[in-house]
């Protein structure tokens, strides 16, 4: 049986929260129209980063699942952040939060980052260290976890 609490599911839950906050606490809708649509640029950037990351995973036939990786990707967006897929998801959520103009909606994106750090990134980094050893340590020295 597969785990239900995986990043795409958490992302979907966060999107639902963003929409709910807009309607449930409208007194915290802070970004006025039409400025709230600037969030679309941020959301689109996140979507593009996720796509570029997925393309590199496919190119090197390595996994998006939580198991040992077959390749340490060190090109493209992986030269800027060690976690481009999570960064893309964060930007997508942040952009949607700005679009919905609600303070709690925007804070949801930061909650997502904290959850990813606690639930996934620490375990993934341990797996990467086991798989690639010194190469991963060198990569970690050169590339930040986030931007």
Secondary structure, 3 states (H helix, E strand, C coil): CCCCCCHHHHHHHHHHHHHHHHHHCHHHECCCCCHHHHHHHHHHHHHHHHHHHHHHHHHCCCCCCCCCCCCCCCCHHHHCCCCHHHHHHHHHHHHHHHHCCEHHHHHHHHHHHHHHHHHHHHHHHHHHHHHHCHHHHHHHHHCCCCC
